[in-house]
Amino acid sequence: MVKNDLDTKVVQVLDEVDKPQDNMIELSTGVILRGKQAPPMTLITIMGAFPRPKPPVVLIKDMGREMENPDDPDYLERVKAWGTEQSNVMLSALILSGTELVSKPDDMPGPDDQEWMDEYELYGLSMHRENPSWRYLRWVQHKAAVTADDIKQIMAVVGRLSGIPEKAVESAEQFPGGDKKDR
């Protein structure tokens, strides 16, 4: 009888492992997105498009050679700005290629509604109203995912589905701008 109980537990564990994980992302606004794998080559290409800044080189007279100065204040600012930009671009890629709209509250404008785009235009930001991908991305960032937890949830689900290590997702959240509510 003990062996039978053990077999039952093994079967239960295997059943749980075989069940697909919930890929639905319910945001604080009531919007539900379906998470999906973002194409790995897209993510790699995006990461490669934003190389880390190189530290400045200074001449060390006593040693008679040039050396990198990673403590240069200007360089540190450029690295910080690079981290923010890379984090924001990666988040955009995860949203655009790793989510799709399942449902939204009836009283909320959707990605194709003019109401939110008119509001967005008042910010003075560049717009591409004709582009459905741009509308979806900006709608998610500015209307659907309005809290830091919403952003973390998108990053966690799409990151998991895309094979991005959890530590990489966590480090992206640490960059300034990684937790902005006003995306």
Rosetta silent file (secondary structure, phi, psi, omega in degrees, C-alpha in Angstrom):
SEQUENCE: MVKNDLDTKVVQVLDEVDKPQDNMIELSTGVILRGKQAPPMTLITIMGAFPRPKPPVVLIKDMGREMENPDDPDYLERVKAWGTEQSNVMLSALILSGTELVSKPDDMPGPDDQEWMDEYELYGLSMHRENPSWRYLRWVQHKAAVTADDIKQIMAVVGRLSGIPEKAVESAEQFPGGDKKDR
SCORE:     score description
SCORE:     0.000 S_00000001
   1 L     0.000  -33.022  178.024    0.000    0.000    0.000 S_00000001
   2 H   -63.864  -41.539  179.268    2.908    2.344    0.638 S_00000001
   3 H   -62.740  -40.009 -179.814    4.178    1.785   -2.908 S_00000001
   4 H   -62.796  -40.650  177.185    0.711    2.585   -4.276 S_00000001
   5 H   -63.514  -40.370  178.547    0.669    5.909   -2.356 S_00000001
   6 H   -63.984  -44.652  178.181    4.098    6.727   -3.714 S_00000001
   7 H   -60.295  -40.918  179.949    2.966    5.937   -7.270 S_00000001
   8 H   -62.191  -43.130  179.498   -0.083    8.153   -6.801 S_00000001
   9 H   -64.575  -41.464  179.243    2.119   11.062   -5.657 S_00000001
  10 H   -61.517  -44.472  179.329    4.473   10.603   -8.617 S_00000001
  11 H   -62.204  -42.580  179.698    1.532   10.632  -11.019 S_00000001
  12 H   -62.547  -44.015  179.474    0.125   13.778   -9.383 S_00000001
  13 H   -63.311  -44.936  179.419    3.472   15.576   -9.621 S_00000001
  14 H   -64.016  -37.212  176.738    3.908   14.567  -13.259 S_00000001
  15 H   -61.451  -41.563  179.414    0.375   15.741  -14.043 S_00000001
  16 H   -66.332  -39.938  179.946    1.180   19.146  -12.556 S_00000001
  17 H   -64.891  -39.189 -177.929    4.446   19.403  -14.505 S_00000001
  18 H   -74.436  -19.725  179.920    2.674   18.537  -17.762 S_00000001
  19 L   -69.192  133.894  176.218   -0.055   21.143  -17.245 S_00000001
  20 L   -65.164  139.378  178.347    0.648   24.332  -19.166 S_00000001
  21 L   -70.897  153.811 -178.993    1.362   27.209  -16.837 S_00000001
  22 L   -68.286  117.457 -178.958   -1.149   30.013  -16.804 S_00000001
  23 L  -100.356    7.396  178.445   -0.025   32.481  -19.429 S_00000001
  24 E   -80.970  139.054 -179.106   -2.827   34.928  -18.749 S_00000001
  25 E  -119.309  108.315  178.372   -1.754   38.283  -17.352 S_00000001
  26 E   -96.707  116.238 -176.068   -4.475   40.111  -15.449 S_00000001
  27 L   -89.588  163.526 -177.403   -3.523   43.750  -15.026 S_00000001
  28 L   -61.428  -22.182 -178.932   -4.687   46.153  -12.331 S_00000001
  29 L   -84.057   -4.341 -176.740   -6.908   47.925  -14.869 S_00000001
  30 L    93.310   -4.727  176.951   -8.904   44.742  -15.544 S_00000001
  31 L   -72.505  140.028  175.699   -7.188   44.178  -18.893 S_00000001
  32 E  -119.082  124.321  176.813   -6.234   40.570  -19.580 S_00000001
  33 E  -111.605  151.116  171.962   -3.308   39.821  -21.867 S_00000001
  34 E  -100.342  124.705  176.006   -2.115   36.432  -23.058 S_00000001
  35 E   -82.438  144.536  177.172    1.615   35.964  -22.643 S_00000001
  36 L  -146.895  167.634 -178.915    3.508   34.153  -25.365 S_00000001
  37 L   -68.145  129.187  172.040    7.099   33.500  -26.312 S_00000001
  38 L   -82.815  139.181 -178.598    8.865   36.511  -27.772 S_00000001
  39 L   -58.605  123.333 -176.662   11.106   35.497  -30.690 S_00000001
  40 H   -57.551  -39.169 -178.742   14.604   34.976  -29.256 S_00000001
  41 H   -67.248  -31.422  175.835   16.367   36.457  -32.283 S_00000001
  42 H   -63.179  -46.611 -179.409   14.284   39.605  -31.973 S_00000001
  43 H   -64.359  -40.928  178.862   15.363   40.011  -28.361 S_00000001
  44 H   -64.633  -43.052  179.320   19.013   39.295  -29.210 S_00000001
  45 H   -61.939  -42.326  179.207   18.925   41.788  -32.080 S_00000001
  46 H   -64.033  -44.938  179.306   17.430   44.444  -29.827 S_00000001
  47 H   -60.987  -39.602  179.796   20.029   43.850  -27.133 S_00000001
  48 H   -69.210  -23.706 -179.790   22.787   44.091  -29.754 S_00000001
  49 L   -75.326  -11.470 -178.472   21.402   47.377  -31.056 S_00000001
  50 L  -126.343   70.842 -178.434   22.131   49.002  -27.697 S_00000001
  51 L   -67.984  147.721  177.716   25.757   48.189  -26.838 S_00000001
  52 L   -62.429  137.769  178.659   27.059   49.195  -23.442 S_00000001
  53 L   -60.547  148.002  177.664   29.078   52.429  -23.628 S_00000001
  54 L   -88.525  140.162  178.908   32.833   52.024  -23.589 S_00000001
  55 L   -69.206  151.582  178.535   34.692   53.663  -20.723 S_00000001
  56 L   -68.233  154.233  178.763   36.953   56.573  -21.577 S_00000001
  57 E  -106.281  133.038  178.622   40.659   55.937  -21.930 S_00000001
  58 E  -124.078  149.252  177.943   43.110   58.112  -20.013 S_00000001
  59 E   -83.323  123.188  174.807   46.887   58.342  -20.209 S_00000001
  60 E   -99.813  100.531 -173.579   48.590   57.244  -16.995 S_00000001
  61 L   -61.092  -40.897 -178.186   51.921   59.036  -17.256 S_00000001
  62 L   -60.688  -32.480 -178.234   53.547   57.141  -14.372 S_00000001
  63 L   -95.698  -14.453  179.571   52.853   53.848  -16.121 S_00000001
  64 L    70.551   28.634  178.312   53.449   55.173  -19.618 S_00000001
  65 E  -152.062  166.922  177.398   50.236   53.729  -21.037 S_00000001
  66 E   -92.511  145.797  178.121   46.559   54.358  -21.534 S_00000001
  67 E  -139.808  152.081  175.483   43.958   52.686  -19.356 S_00000001
  68 E   -69.999  145.368  177.512   40.193   52.612  -19.232 S_00000001
  69 L  -118.708   86.905 -178.627   38.610   54.758  -16.525 S_00000001
  70 L   -72.722   -5.396  179.672   35.332   53.069  -15.505 S_00000001
  71 L   -96.706    2.057  179.404   34.963   55.539  -12.601 S_00000001
  72 L   -59.576  126.283 -177.184   34.623   58.592  -14.857 S_00000001
  73 H   -58.000  -38.987  178.308   31.437   60.439  -13.744 S_00000001
  74 H   -64.681  -41.531  178.008   30.353   61.127  -17.334 S_00000001
  75 H   -63.047  -43.310  179.262   30.815   57.462  -18.197 S_00000001
  76 H   -60.963  -38.114  176.224   28.801   56.381  -15.146 S_00000001
  77 H   -66.124  -41.163  178.434   25.949   58.656  -16.280 S_00000001
  78 H   -65.081  -37.772  177.753   26.103   57.194  -19.799 S_00000001
  79 H   -65.935  -40.844  177.998   25.962   53.653  -18.367 S_00000001
  80 H   -62.695  -46.167  178.646   22.947   54.601  -16.260 S_00000001
  81 H   -63.859  -39.058  177.460   21.197   56.118  -19.301 S_00000001
  82 H   -61.595  -44.866  179.881   22.128   53.042  -21.364 S_00000001
  83 H   -61.264  -42.541  178.570   20.623   50.743  -18.741 S_00000001
  84 H   -64.098  -47.024 -179.038   17.396   52.718  -18.680 S_00000001
  85 H   -63.186  -44.974 -179.592   17.149   52.806  -22.466 S_00000001
  86 H   -64.099  -41.110  178.182   17.924   49.102  -22.851 S_00000001
  87 H   -62.508  -44.832 -179.481   15.417   48.190  -20.155 S_00000001
  88 H   -66.092  -41.116  179.279   12.686   50.306  -21.752 S_00000001
  89 H   -67.549  -40.564  179.264   13.350   48.944  -25.240 S_00000001
  90 H   -65.415  -41.069  176.846   13.398   45.363  -23.973 S_00000001
  91 H   -61.109  -43.541  177.568   10.116   45.909  -22.134 S_00000001
  92 H   -59.165  -42.606  179.564    8.609   47.310  -25.333 S_00000001
  93 H   -64.694  -40.276  179.195    9.810   44.238  -27.239 S_00000001
  94 H   -65.775  -40.111  178.628    8.351   41.892  -24.614 S_00000001
  95 H   -66.701  -50.075 -173.108    4.997   43.673  -24.729 S_00000001
  96 H   -68.334  -44.083 -176.026    4.833   43.914  -28.500 S_00000001
  97 H   -99.795   -6.495 -175.409    6.049   40.451  -29.420 S_00000001
  98 H  -120.774    7.710  177.063    5.112   38.583  -26.241 S_00000001
  99 E  -138.639  157.933  170.778    1.546   39.652  -25.429 S_00000001
 100 E  -145.751  148.319 -177.455   -1.824   39.855  -27.073 S_00000001
 101 E   -73.329  128.184  175.354   -5.070   41.376  -25.857 S_00000001
 102 E  -100.567  -50.857  178.950   -7.630   38.885  -24.557 S_00000001
 103 E  -158.967  163.416  177.606  -10.129   41.259  -22.979 S_00000001
 104 L  -145.525  157.480  176.191  -10.578   44.698  -21.466 S_00000001
 105 L   -59.312  145.016 -178.552  -13.281   46.332  -19.356 S_00000001
 106 L   -58.162  -34.348 -176.192  -16.210   47.559  -21.463 S_00000001
 107 L   -87.241    6.254 -179.151  -15.789   51.140  -20.278 S_00000001
 108 L  -102.692  132.898  176.026  -12.084   51.283  -21.169 S_00000001
 109 L   -64.834  146.130 -179.932  -10.933   52.531  -24.577 S_00000001
 110 L   -95.223  179.707 -177.355   -9.068   49.899  -26.580 S_00000001
 111 L   -56.797  -29.810 -176.485   -5.864   50.122  -28.604 S_00000001
 112 L   -97.544    2.634 -179.106   -7.689   51.381  -31.700 S_00000001
 113 L   -82.076  140.131 -177.594   -9.892   53.974  -29.967 S_00000001
 114 H   -69.859  -28.852 -174.082   -9.176   57.643  -30.648 S_00000001
 115 H   -52.280  -53.231 -177.341   -9.958   58.732  -27.075 S_00000001
 116 H   -71.610  -32.250  179.427   -6.692   57.578  -25.497 S_00000001
 117 H   -67.903  -36.378  176.368   -4.635   58.634  -28.547 S_00000001
 118 H   -63.049  -41.955  177.270   -6.010   62.171  -28.324 S_00000001
 119 H   -63.161  -45.403  179.742   -4.970   62.235  -24.666 S_00000001
 120 H   -59.741  -39.136 -179.154   -1.539   60.809  -25.530 S_00000001
 121 H   -61.819  -31.473  178.933   -1.080   63.484  -28.179 S_00000001
 122 H   -64.063  -22.497  177.554   -1.471   66.170  -25.498 S_00000001
 123 L   -70.227  -16.177 -178.673    1.783   64.904  -23.934 S_00000001
 124 L    80.856   16.251  179.819    3.585   66.144  -27.036 S_00000001
 125 L   -87.780  155.687 -179.945    5.103   62.738  -27.750 S_00000001
 126 L   -66.682  146.743 -175.889    5.606   61.404  -31.251 S_00000001
 127 L  -130.630  152.317  175.984    2.727   59.357  -32.581 S_00000001
 128 L  -137.224   61.457 -174.796    2.191   56.742  -35.249 S_00000001
 129 L   -51.338  -32.739 -175.103   -1.602   56.413  -35.185 S_00000001
 130 L   -74.626  -17.775 -174.599   -1.652   54.508  -38.476 S_00000001
 131 L   -93.185  112.904 -177.759    0.574   51.711  -37.161 S_00000001
 132 H   -62.097  -33.454  178.426   -1.421   49.009  -35.294 S_00000001
 133 H   -66.692  -42.836  178.163    1.699   47.710  -33.514 S_00000001
 134 H   -61.700  -45.225 -179.150    2.537   51.199  -32.234 S_00000001
 135 H   -60.030  -45.197 -179.332   -1.063   51.690  -31.038 S_00000001
 136 H   -62.780  -49.640 -178.909   -1.064   48.374  -29.171 S_00000001
 137 H   -57.823  -52.170 -177.769    2.325   48.961  -27.541 S_00000001
 138 H   -66.567  -34.909  177.421    1.548   52.499  -26.388 S_00000001
 139 H   -63.239  -45.891  178.144   -1.944   51.518  -25.241 S_00000001
 140 H   -60.822  -46.881 -175.947   -0.519   48.749  -23.052 S_00000001
 141 H   -67.482  -33.968 -172.786    2.178   51.066  -21.692 S_00000001
 142 H  -107.742  -15.494 -178.028   -0.067   54.066  -21.033 S_00000001
 143 H  -124.501  -42.295 -172.637   -3.523   52.657  -20.384 S_00000001
 144 H   -86.146  -47.180 -176.636   -3.507   48.937  -19.602 S_00000001
 145 L  -105.194   85.383 -170.758   -0.347   48.403  -17.514 S_00000001
 146 L  -101.470   -2.620  179.386   -0.360   51.408  -15.197 S_00000001
 147 L  -120.464  161.826  176.216    1.413   50.040  -12.124 S_00000001
 148 H   -60.495  -36.907  178.711    4.875   48.703  -11.430 S_00000001
 149 H   -65.203  -35.889  176.384    3.295   45.345  -10.570 S_00000001
 150 H   -60.076  -46.781 -178.735    1.610   45.243  -13.994 S_00000001
 151 H   -64.034  -44.236  179.220    4.974   45.745  -15.687 S_00000001
 152 H   -61.078  -39.459 -179.576    6.660   43.145  -13.470 S_00000001
 153 H   -65.469  -44.062  177.470    3.930   40.641  -14.249 S_00000001
 154 H   -60.487  -47.996 -178.915    4.309   41.146  -18.020 S_00000001
 155 H   -61.881  -39.977 -178.370    8.084   40.831  -17.751 S_00000001
 156 H   -67.486  -48.267 -176.564    7.852   37.713  -15.580 S_00000001
 157 H   -68.171  -51.564 -178.151    5.341   35.827  -17.738 S_00000001
 158 H   -67.611  -37.017  176.635    6.772   36.743  -21.144 S_00000001
 159 H   -60.541  -44.963  178.608   10.310   36.371  -19.811 S_00000001
 160 H   -61.376  -46.903 -178.354    9.534   32.861  -18.551 S_00000001
 161 H   -66.639  -26.115 -176.595    7.917   31.879  -21.844 S_00000001
 162 H   -95.508   -0.558  178.020   10.828   33.347  -23.798 S_00000001
 163 L    80.046   19.989  177.719   13.530   31.624  -21.766 S_00000001
 164 L   -84.206  125.287 -179.383   14.842   34.791  -20.140 S_00000001
 165 L   -58.020  143.334 -177.994   16.379   33.946  -16.758 S_00000001
 166 H   -56.860  -34.843  179.607   14.441   35.345  -13.807 S_00000001
 167 H   -63.597  -35.620  178.628   17.553   37.214  -12.624 S_00000001
 168 H   -67.342  -38.554  177.308   17.699   39.116  -15.932 S_00000001
 169 H   -65.085  -44.333  179.635   14.066   40.144  -15.527 S_00000001
 170 H   -62.622  -40.072 -178.805   14.737   41.244  -11.949 S_00000001
 171 H   -69.472  -32.583  176.529   17.795   43.268  -12.983 S_00000001
 172 H   -64.155  -33.431  179.623   15.791   45.003  -15.727 S_00000001
 173 H   -70.762  -19.160 -177.413   13.320   46.073  -13.063 S_00000001
 174 H   -80.797  -19.612 -179.959   16.149   47.714  -11.113 S_00000001
 175 L   -66.146  145.124  173.429   16.966   50.238  -13.835 S_00000001
 176 L   -56.774  133.952 -177.146   15.536   53.687  -13.373 S_00000001
 177 L    95.210  -13.355 -179.832   12.343   53.718  -15.393 S_00000001
 178 L   -72.860  -10.005 -178.883   11.823   49.987  -14.887 S_00000001
 179 L  -128.692   22.126 -177.624    8.980   50.710  -12.508 S_00000001
 180 L   -68.299  139.096  177.215    7.361   53.802  -13.996 S_00000001
 181 L   -82.795  -25.057 -170.549    3.612   54.042  -13.744 S_00000001
 182 L   -97.009   33.749  179.538    3.297   56.511  -16.597 S_00000001
 183 L   -66.733    0.000    0.000    4.518   54.375  -19.475 S_00000001
